[in-house]
Amino acid sequence: MRTKISLALCSVTLAFMMNACSSTPKPLYEYGEYNDAYYASKKSPTEESMLELQKAMQEAIEKSDQSSSGRVAPGMYANLGYLYLKANKPAEAIASFEKEKALYPESAHFMDRMIKKVQVAQGASK
C-alpha cells in the first residue's frame, strides 16, 4: 500500500514538473526588433539606422497593443518621442511623451519637463 502511494505521489510530482518546464512564460512586454535596431543605431548612428529604430519601435508598440498584456515597455513612447524630436516633428514628440506619461505615471515629472522644453522651443522658433 505504501509503495502505491509513493508511486502515485512521484508520478503526480513528475507530471507537475514536466508541465511546469514545458510552458514558457509570456513576456511582460513586446519588444519586437527593438533591441537589434537599437544596437545598430548605436553602433553606426546614421539616418537610416535611426529610421529603422523608429520603425522597430512603432511595430513593437503596435504588437503590444494586439498582445494579451497590452502594455508598451517602459520608456518606449519616451524614446520614440525623442526620435520624433530629433526628426523635427514636435507635435508627434509631445504626443508620444503624453502617452508615456499616461501609461507610466511615475514618468510624469520628466515627461512634463520634456513637453515644456519642446513647447518653449516651438515658441522660440515661431
ZANU-584325 format. One record per atom (N, C-alpha, C): x, y, z; atom name. Coordinates in Angstrom, 2 decimals, always signed. Layout:
<recs>
<<X Y Z> 'CA'> ...
</recs>
This chain:
<recs>
<<+0.82 -1.19 +0.00> 'N'> <<+0.00 +0.00 +0.00> 'CA'> <<+0.87 +1.26 +0.00> 'C'> <<+1.90 +1.23 +0.81> 'N'> <<+2.80 +2.36 +0.89> 'CA'> <<+3.52 +2.60 -0.43> 'C'> <<+3.87 +1.55 -1.11> 'N'> <<+4.56 +1.65 -2.39> 'CA'> <<+3.64 +2.29 -3.43> 'C'> <<+2.35 +1.93 -3.40> 'N'> <<+1.40 +2.50 -4.36> 'CA'> <<+1.23 +4.00 -4.12> 'C'> <<+1.17 +4.41 -2.87> 'N'> <<+1.02 +5.84 -2.55> 'CA'> <<+2.27 +6.60 -2.98> 'C'> <<+3.42 +6.04 -2.69> 'N'> <<+4.68 +6.69 -3.08> 'CA'> <<+4.78 +6.80 -4.60> 'C'> <<+4.41 +5.73 -5.28> 'N'> <<+4.46 +5.73 -6.74> 'CA'> <<+3.48 +6.76 -7.31> 'C'> <<+2.29 +6.85 -6.76> 'N'> <<+1.29 +7.81 -7.21> 'CA'> <<+1.78 +9.24 -6.95> 'C'> <<+2.36 +9.45 -5.80> 'N'> <<+2.87 +10.77 -5.44> 'CA'> <<+4.02 +11.17 -6.37> 'C'> <<+4.90 +10.24 -6.66> 'N'> <<+6.02 +10.51 -7.57> 'CA'> <<+5.53 +10.83 -8.98> 'C'> <<+4.53 +10.09 -9.44> 'N'> <<+4.03 +10.32 -10.79> 'CA'> <<+3.32 +11.68 -10.89> 'C'> <<+2.58 +12.06 -9.85> 'N'> <<+1.93 +13.37 -9.85> 'CA'> <<+2.98 +14.47 -9.83> 'C'> <<+4.01 +14.30 -9.02> 'N'> <<+5.09 +15.29 -8.94> 'CA'> <<+5.81 +15.40 -10.27> 'C'> <<+6.09 +14.28 -10.89> 'N'> <<+6.76 +14.27 -12.18> 'CA'> <<+5.92 +14.95 -13.25> 'C'> <<+4.63 +14.66 -13.26> 'N'> <<+3.73 +15.29 -14.22> 'CA'> <<+3.68 +16.80 -14.01> 'C'> <<+3.64 +17.23 -12.77> 'N'> <<+3.62 +18.65 -12.45> 'CA'> <<+4.91 +19.34 -12.91> 'C'> <<+6.03 +18.70 -12.66> 'N'> <<+7.32 +19.28 -13.05> 'CA'> <<+7.45 +19.36 -14.56> 'C'> <<+7.00 +18.33 -15.26> 'N'> <<+7.09 +18.34 -16.72> 'CA'> <<+6.20 +19.42 -17.31> 'C'> <<+5.03 +19.62 -16.73> 'N'> <<+4.12 +20.65 -17.19> 'CA'> <<+4.71 +22.03 -16.93> 'C'> <<+5.32 +22.21 -15.78> 'N'> <<+5.91 +23.50 -15.43> 'CA'> <<+7.08 +23.82 -16.35> 'C'> <<+7.85 +22.85 -16.73> 'N'> <<+9.01 +23.08 -17.58> 'CA'> <<+8.62 +23.30 -19.04> 'C'> <<+7.53 +22.70 -19.45> 'N'> <<+7.16 +22.80 -20.86> 'CA'> <<+6.50 +24.13 -21.20> 'C'> <<+5.85 +24.75 -20.25> 'N'> <<+5.17 +26.01 -20.57> 'CA'> <<+6.13 +27.18 -20.31> 'C'> <<+6.34 +27.96 -21.35> 'N'> <<+7.21 +29.11 -21.21> 'CA'> <<+6.36 +30.32 -20.84> 'C'> <<+6.84 +31.12 -19.93> 'N'> <<+6.05 +32.28 -19.53> 'CA'> <<+5.99 +33.31 -20.66> 'C'> <<+4.88 +33.99 -20.74> 'N'> <<+4.72 +35.03 -21.74> 'CA'> <<+5.56 +36.24 -21.31> 'C'> <<+6.19 +36.91 -22.26> 'N'> <<+6.95 +38.10 -21.89> 'CA'> <<+6.01 +39.19 -21.40> 'C'> <<+6.50 +39.99 -20.49> 'N'> <<+5.68 +41.05 -19.92> 'CA'> <<+5.42 +42.16 -20.93> 'C'> <<+6.42 +42.43 -21.77> 'N'> <<+6.31 +43.48 -22.77> 'CA'> <<+6.72 +42.95 -24.14> 'C'> <<+6.25 +43.61 -25.15> 'N'> <<+6.60 +43.26 -26.53> 'CA'> <<+7.69 +44.21 -27.00> 'C'> <<+8.84 +43.65 -27.40> 'N'> <<+9.94 +44.47 -27.89> 'CA'> <<+10.16 +44.33 -29.39> 'C'> <<+9.71 +43.24 -29.98> 'N'> <<+9.89 +43.03 -31.41> 'CA'> <<+11.36 +43.08 -31.79> 'C'> <<+11.68 +43.86 -32.80> 'N'> <<+13.05 +44.00 -33.29> 'CA'> <<+13.76 +45.21 -32.67> 'C'> <<+13.19 +45.75 -31.60> 'N'> <<+13.73 +46.96 -30.99> 'CA'> <<+15.18 +46.79 -30.54> 'C'> <<+15.50 +45.69 -29.88> 'N'> <<+16.86 +45.51 -29.35> 'CA'> <<+17.91 +45.53 -30.45> 'C'> <<+17.65 +44.80 -31.53> 'N'> <<+18.60 +44.77 -32.64> 'CA'> <<+18.72 +46.15 -33.31> 'C'> <<+17.58 +46.81 -33.49> 'N'> <<+17.59 +48.12 -34.13> 'CA'> <<+18.30 +49.16 -33.26> 'C'> <<+18.11 +49.06 -31.94> 'N'> <<+18.77 +49.99 -31.03> 'CA'> <<+20.28 +49.79 -31.08> 'C'> <<+20.70 +48.54 -31.05> 'N'> <<+22.13 +48.24 -31.13> 'CA'> <<+22.73 +48.78 -32.43> 'C'> <<+22.02 +48.56 -33.54> 'N'> <<+22.51 +49.02 -34.84> 'CA'> <<+22.60 +50.55 -34.88> 'C'> <<+21.63 +51.22 -34.25> 'N'> <<+21.65 +52.69 -34.26> 'CA'> <<+22.78 +53.24 -33.41> 'C'> <<+23.17 +52.53 -32.37> 'N'> <<+24.29 +52.97 -31.54> 'CA'> <<+25.64 +52.61 -32.16> 'C'> <<+25.67 +51.49 -32.84> 'N'> <<+26.91 +51.04 -33.47> 'CA'> <<+27.29 +51.96 -34.63> 'C'> <<+26.33 +52.29 -35.46> 'N'> <<+26.58 +53.22 -36.57> 'CA'> <<+25.39 +54.17 -36.67> 'C'> <<+25.47 +55.31 -35.99> 'N'> <<+24.34 +56.24 -35.93> 'CA'> <<+24.14 +57.02 -37.23> 'C'> <<+23.52 +56.37 -38.18> 'N'> <<+23.19 +57.03 -39.44> 'CA'> <<+21.70 +57.35 -39.46> 'C'> <<+21.31 +58.14 -40.43> 'N'> <<+19.89 +58.48 -40.56> 'CA'> <<+19.07 +57.22 -40.84> 'C'> <<+19.65 +56.32 -41.63> 'N'> <<+18.96 +55.07 -41.96> 'CA'> <<+18.75 +54.20 -40.71> 'C'> <<+19.78 +54.10 -39.88> 'N'> <<+19.65 +53.27 -38.67> 'CA'> <<+18.66 +53.89 -37.69> 'C'> <<+18.59 +55.22 -37.65> 'N'> <<+17.62 +55.87 -36.78> 'CA'> <<+16.19 +55.64 -37.28> 'C'> <<+16.02 +55.64 -38.60> 'N'> <<+14.70 +55.35 -39.16> 'CA'> <<+14.30 +53.91 -38.89> 'C'> <<+15.27 +53.00 -38.96> 'N'> <<+15.00 +51.59 -38.64> 'CA'> <<+14.60 +51.44 -37.17> 'C'> <<+15.27 +52.17 -36.31> 'N'> <<+14.93 +52.15 -34.88> 'CA'> <<+13.53 +52.67 -34.67> 'C'> <<+13.20 +53.76 -35.31> 'N'> <<+11.86 +54.33 -35.19> 'CA'> <<+10.82 +53.34 -35.68> 'C'> <<+11.08 +52.71 -36.80> 'N'> <<+10.15 +51.72 -37.36> 'CA'> <<+9.99 +50.53 -36.40> 'C'> <<+11.09 +50.06 -35.83> 'N'> <<+11.04 +48.93 -34.90> 'CA'> <<+10.23 +49.28 -33.66> 'C'> <<+10.39 +50.51 -33.19> 'N'> <<+9.63 +50.94 -32.01> 'CA'> <<+8.15 +51.04 -32.32> 'C'> <<+7.81 +51.58 -33.48> 'N'> <<+6.40 +51.69 -33.86> 'CA'> <<+5.77 +50.31 -34.01> 'C'> <<+6.51 +49.37 -34.58> 'N'> <<+5.99 +48.00 -34.72> 'CA'> <<+5.83 +47.33 -33.36> 'C'> <<+6.77 +47.55 -32.45> 'N'> <<+6.67 +46.96 -31.11> 'CA'> <<+5.45 +47.52 -30.39> 'C'> <<+5.19 +48.80 -30.57> 'N'> <<+4.01 +49.42 -29.94> 'CA'> <<+2.74 +48.83 -30.53> 'C'> <<+2.69 +48.66 -31.84> 'N'> <<+1.52 +48.07 -32.47> 'CA'> <<+1.30 +46.63 -32.00> 'C'> <<+2.39 +45.85 -31.91> 'N'> <<+2.28 +44.47 -31.45> 'CA'> <<+1.82 +44.40 -30.01> 'C'> <<+2.31 +45.31 -29.18> 'N'> <<+1.91 +45.27 -27.77> 'CA'> <<+0.44 +45.64 -27.61> 'C'> <<-0.06 +46.49 -28.49> 'N'> <<-1.48 +46.82 -28.45> 'CA'> <<-2.34 +45.61 -28.79> 'C'> <<-1.79 +44.69 -29.59> 'N'> <<-2.53 +43.50 -30.01> 'CA'> <<-2.27 +42.30 -29.10> 'C'> <<-1.26 +42.39 -28.23> 'N'> <<-0.90 +41.25 -27.39> 'CA'> <<-1.82 +41.17 -26.19> 'C'> <<-1.69 +40.08 -25.46> 'N'> <<-2.55 +39.88 -24.29> 'CA'> <<-2.22 +40.85 -23.16> 'C'> <<-0.95 +41.27 -23.04> 'N'> <<-0.60 +42.19 -21.97> 'CA'> <<-1.09 +43.60 -22.28> 'C'> <<-0.99 +43.98 -23.55> 'N'> <<-1.48 +45.29 -23.95> 'CA'> <<-0.66 +46.44 -23.42> 'C'> <<+0.53 +46.18 -22.94> 'N'> <<+1.36 +47.24 -22.39> 'CA'> <<+2.62 +47.42 -23.21> 'C'> <<+2.92 +48.66 -23.44> 'N'> <<+4.16 +49.03 -24.11> 'CA'> <<+5.25 +49.05 -23.04> 'C'> <<+6.44 +48.65 -23.40> 'N'> <<+7.55 +48.64 -22.45> 'CA'> <<+7.81 +50.04 -21.91> 'C'> <<+8.23 +50.15 -20.66> 'N'> <<+8.53 +51.46 -20.08> 'CA'> <<+9.60 +52.18 -20.89> 'C'> <<+9.37 +53.43 -21.18> 'N'> <<+10.33 +54.24 -21.91> 'CA'> <<+10.20 +54.16 -23.42> 'C'> <<+9.38 +53.26 -23.92> 'N'> <<+9.26 +53.09 -25.37> 'CA'> <<+8.66 +54.34 -26.01> 'C'> <<+7.57 +54.86 -25.46> 'N'> <<+6.98 +56.08 -26.01> 'CA'> <<+7.91 +57.27 -25.83> 'C'> <<+8.60 +57.33 -24.70> 'N'> <<+9.53 +58.44 -24.46> 'CA'> <<+10.67 +58.42 -25.48> 'C'> <<+11.21 +57.24 -25.73> 'N'> <<+12.29 +57.11 -26.70> 'CA'> <<+11.79 +57.45 -28.11> 'C'> <<+10.61 +57.00 -28.43> 'N'> <<+10.03 +57.33 -29.74> 'CA'> <<+9.81 +58.83 -29.86> 'C'> <<+9.35 +59.45 -28.79> 'N'> <<+9.16 +60.90 -28.77> 'CA'> <<+10.48 +61.63 -29.00> 'C'> <<+11.54 +61.12 -28.41> 'N'> <<+12.85 +61.73 -28.60> 'CA'> <<+13.29 +61.62 -30.06> 'C'> <<+13.03 +60.47 -30.67> 'N'> <<+13.37 +60.32 -32.09> 'CA'> <<+12.56 +61.28 -32.96> 'C'> <<+11.28 +61.46 -32.61> 'N'> <<+10.46 +62.42 -33.34> 'CA'> <<+11.03 +63.83 -33.17> 'C'> <<+11.47 +64.13 -31.97> 'N'> <<+12.03 +65.44 -31.69> 'CA'> <<+13.29 +65.68 -32.52> 'C'> <<+14.14 +64.67 -32.61> 'N'> <<+15.36 +64.80 -33.42> 'CA'> <<+15.03 +64.92 -34.91> 'C'> <<+13.90 +64.37 -35.32> 'N'> <<+13.48 +64.45 -36.73> 'CA'> <<+12.67 +65.71 -37.00> 'C'> <<+12.65 +66.64 -36.02> 'N'> <<+11.94 +67.91 -36.14> 'CA'> <<+10.43 +67.70 -36.32> 'C'> <<+9.87 +66.81 -35.51> 'N'> <<+8.42 +66.56 -35.50> 'CA'> <<+7.92 +66.79 -34.07> 'C'> <<+7.82 +68.05 -33.65> 'N'> <<+7.49 +68.33 -32.25> 'CA'> <<+6.09 +67.87 -31.83> 'C'> <<+5.11 +67.94 -32.71> 'N'> <<+3.75 +67.52 -32.35> 'CA'> <<+3.72 +66.02 -32.03> 'C'> <<+4.40 +65.22 -32.86> 'N'> <<+4.45 +63.78 -32.62> 'CA'> <<+5.25 +63.48 -31.35> 'C'> <<+6.30 +64.27 -31.10> 'N'> <<+7.10 +64.08 -29.89> 'CA'> <<+6.25 +64.31 -28.65> 'C'> <<+5.51 +65.40 -28.65> 'N'> <<+4.66 +65.71 -27.49> 'CA'> <<+3.61 +64.63 -27.30> 'C'> <<+3.02 +64.16 -28.39> 'N'> <<+2.01 +63.09 -28.29> 'CA'> <<+2.62 +61.83 -27.67> 'C'> <<+3.83 +61.48 -28.07> 'N'> <<+4.50 +60.29 -27.51> 'CA'> <<+4.82 +60.50 -26.03> 'C'> <<+5.29 +61.70 -25.68> 'N'> <<+5.58 +61.99 -24.28> 'CA'> <<+4.31 +61.90 -23.43> 'C'> <<+3.20 +62.38 -23.98> 'N'> <<+1.92 +62.31 -23.26> 'CA'> <<+1.49 +60.85 -23.06> 'C'> <<+1.70 +60.03 -24.07> 'N'> <<+1.33 +58.61 -23.95> 'CA'> <<+2.19 +57.92 -22.89> 'C'> <<+3.48 +58.24 -22.87> 'N'> <<+4.37 +57.67 -21.85> 'CA'> <<+3.90 +58.08 -20.46> 'C'> <<+3.56 +59.34 -20.32> 'N'> <<+3.11 +59.85 -19.02> 'CA'> <<+1.80 +59.18 -18.59> 'C'> <<+0.89 +58.97 -19.52> 'N'> <<-0.39 +58.34 -19.20> 'CA'> <<-0.21 +56.87 -18.82> 'C'> <<+0.67 +56.19 -19.52> 'N'> <<+0.87 +54.77 -19.28> 'CA'> <<+1.70 +54.50 -18.03> 'C'> <<+2.68 +55.35 -17.80> 'N'> <<+3.58 +55.21 -16.64> 'CA'> <<+3.61 +56.52 -15.86> 'C'> <<+2.67 +56.70 -14.93> 'N'> <<+2.56 +57.96 -14.20> 'CA'> <<+3.83 +58.36 -13.44> 'C'> <<+4.67 +57.39 -13.12> 'N'> <<+5.91 +57.72 -12.42> 'CA'> <<+6.86 +58.54 -13.29> 'C'> <<+6.61 +58.56 -14.60> 'N'> <<+7.45 +59.34 -15.50> 'CA'> <<+6.89 +60.74 -15.73> 'C'> <<+5.81 +61.09 -15.06> 'N'> <<+5.11 +62.35 -15.34> 'CA'> <<+6.01 +63.57 -15.18> 'C'> <<+6.79 +63.62 -14.13> 'N'> <<+7.65 +64.79 -13.89> 'CA'> <<+8.62 +64.99 -15.05> 'C'> <<+9.29 +63.93 -15.45> 'N'> <<+10.26 +64.02 -16.55> 'CA'> <<+9.56 +64.34 -17.87> 'C'> <<+8.43 +63.67 -18.14> 'N'> <<+7.72 +63.91 -19.40> 'CA'> <<+7.18 +65.33 -19.45> 'C'> <<+6.70 +65.85 -18.32> 'N'> <<+6.22 +67.24 -18.29> 'CA'> <<+7.36 +68.21 -18.62> 'C'> <<+8.55 +67.93 -18.11> 'N'> <<+9.71 +68.78 -18.41> 'CA'> <<+10.06 +68.72 -19.90> 'C'> <<+10.01 +67.51 -20.46> 'N'> <<+10.31 +67.36 -21.89> 'CA'> <<+9.26 +68.10 -22.74> 'C'> <<+8.01 +67.95 -22.38> 'N'> <<+6.93 +68.61 -23.12> 'CA'> <<+7.10 +70.12 -23.05> 'C'> <<+7.42 +70.63 -21.86> 'N'> <<+7.60 +72.07 -21.70> 'CA'> <<+8.79 +72.57 -22.54> 'C'> <<+9.87 +71.82 -22.56> 'N'> <<+11.03 +72.22 -23.37> 'CA'> <<+10.68 +72.26 -24.86> 'C'> <<+9.92 +71.29 -25.31> 'N'> <<+9.51 +71.26 -26.72> 'CA'> <<+8.62 +72.47 -27.01> 'C'> <<+7.69 +72.76 -26.12> 'N'> <<+6.78 +73.88 -26.33> 'CA'> <<+7.52 +75.21 -26.32> 'C'> <<+8.49 +75.34 -25.43> 'N'> <<+9.29 +76.57 -25.39> 'CA'> <<+10.09 +76.70 -26.69> 'C'> <<+10.69 +75.62 -27.14> 'N'> <<+11.46 +75.64 -28.39> 'CA'> <<+10.56 +75.99 -29.58> 'C'> <<+9.34 +75.48 -29.57> 'N'> <<+8.41 +75.80 -30.65> 'CA'> <<+8.06 +77.28 -30.63> 'C'> <<+7.86 +77.83 -29.45> 'N'> <<+7.54 +79.24 -29.32> 'CA'> <<+8.69 +80.12 -29.78> 'C'> <<+9.92 +79.68 -29.52> 'N'> <<+11.10 +80.44 -29.92> 'CA'> <<+11.33 +80.40 -31.42> 'C'> <<+10.90 +79.30 -32.05> 'N'> <<+11.13 +79.17 -33.48> 'CA'> <<+10.06 +79.83 -34.33> 'C'> <<+8.97 +80.25 -33.71> 'N'> <<+7.88 +80.87 -34.48> 'CA'> <<+8.13 +82.34 -34.72> 'C'> 
</recs>
